[in-house]
Amino acid sequence: MTSLITIENIEIKAGDKPILSVPRFELRQGEVLGVMGPNGAGKSTLLKTLALLAPPGRGSVFFQGQEVGDVLALEVRRKFAVALQQSLLLDTSVYHNIAIGLKLRNRSRKEIKEKVAYWLEVFKISHLSKKHAYHLSGGEAQRVNLARAMILEPEVLFLDEPFSALDFPTKVQLLKDMKQVVENTKTTTVFISHDLVEIKYFTQRLIILMDGEIKQSGPTAEVLSSPNEAAAGFIGEWSELLS
Amino acid sequence: MELLLQGLRKAIEMILSGDPVILEITWRTLKVSLTAIMISTLIGLPAGMMLGLIKFPGRKLILTLINIGMGLPPVVAGLWITLLLWRSGPLSDFELLYTPTAIIIAQTLVSLPIVTGLTATAFQQINEKLIMQIKALGATKIQLVLILLKESRLAILAGIIAGFGRVIAEVGAAMMVGGNISGETRILTTSIVMEVSKGNFDIALALSFILMTIAFLITFCLTYLQQRKRSQ
C-alpha cells in the first residue's frame, strides 16, 4: 500500500513537557488504522497533526509525497474529514449541519441537496432532516456528525472516539453501520479509541501510543495478541479485563 | 394615577397632532441613539471577537478595563468629552461641543464597553473543539469567523440590546455635552428632565411614554432577530 500521509521528526511540547515525539510515521492508502493509548498519550495531538489542524512543531507533514506548508494546508485539509467524540453540531437544522462542508466549498445547491439526501439515507436519519440539531438524542447527533464528515467524500477520515459517549446498543449499531460505510467507500481511516472491542472490530492496523511515542505498530490482531514489552502494560490490563 | 392617565392622554394627543417639536426631538433621539449603537457595534464586535479568541499579553488587563468601563457613569463620560471638546481642550478645533455629534460620541463611549465586553465573553465561551471542528470541515479564516458569529448571535445581540438600553436611557452625558439646546441637541431624555424641572409633569410623562415605546419597539425587533429560528 502506498503512503497517503507521512509525518517526519514531529516534536510537540507543551512548555518543556513533550506531548508527541514521532520520528517517522506513514498512513497507508485504504487502511483503517487504530490508535490506542492511555489518557494523555498524545492520541488527539497525533490526529490534529495528521489532519493539519495543528502545526507539526519542527517536523514535516507530507500528503501523497508532497510536503504540506501553510499555502497548501487548506487545500489538503479539504481532502480530509474529522468526527470528534462530541458531535459539536451547529445551531441549525440537521440538513444544514450535514450540508455545511459542501457549502464552505461553494458547491451548487443541486449537488448539496442530492448528497445530503443520500447521506441522510445511509445513516438512517432522513426523518430528522428538518429537526433542529439541538433537539437530537446522543446517538442521532453522532449519526449527523458522521454524515457531515462522510458527505465530504474524504480521502482520509479521522475519528476521535466518536462512539465513546453512546450507550451500548446505540454504539453497537452505529459501529456496524460505520464499518459498512468505511468498507463500501474504501475510505482511509484513522480511528482513535479507548475501547479494545471497537478497535478489534473496526481496524486492520494498530498503533499503541504512550507518553507521546509510538510503542508498537502492526496488524491489529497481532498487536493485541502479542504486545511488546512497552505496550504490554496497557494491552495486558485490557486483556485481563476481557478474559 | 390621574397624573399617569393625563400623561398618557397627552402623549397620544402629541403623537396624533403631529406636534413638530415632539417629532423633531423623537427623530433626533432615534438618530443619535441608533448611530451611537451602530458605531459601538462596528467597533465592539471585532474588538470583542479578538479579545475572546486571541490570547496575547495584556489581554486580561484590557478585559478588566472593559469590564470597569461597563459601569462607567455617563456623567463621567460626559465630563471627559466636555473637557476634550471645550474651547481650550485638545479637540476644540472640531467645534463639536453642544452638537448632536458630541452626544453620539458620549453615547458611544458608554455603550462600547458593554458591546465589546459581552461579545468577548460570548467568544470566550466557545468550545475550542468547535473551532477545530469548523476548521476540519474546510472553513477558511473568514468562513470560520462568520460561522462563529452566527453561533454566538444570541450573546452578541444580548450585548447590542444592553448597549442600546444604555444609550436610549442616557441623560447625564447628553445634557453635559449637548446642552439640551432647543432645535439642536434636545433629545427625549433631556427634554423629560427639563419638563420635570419646570413642573410640567404631564408633558414629561407624555415624553416618557414616547421614549418607552421607542425603546420597546427597537428592543422587540432586536429580540426577535435574536430568537428567530430557535423554536424549531
Interface residues (C-beta under 8 A of the other chain):
Chain A: K48 A51 L53 L74 R77 R78 F80 A81 V82 L84 Q86 L88 L90 D91 T92 S93 I100 G101 L104 R105 K130 K131 H132 H135 R148 L152 F158
Chain B: N127 K129 L130 M132 Q133 K135 A136 L137 G138 A139 T140 Q143 I147 K150 E151 K229 Q232
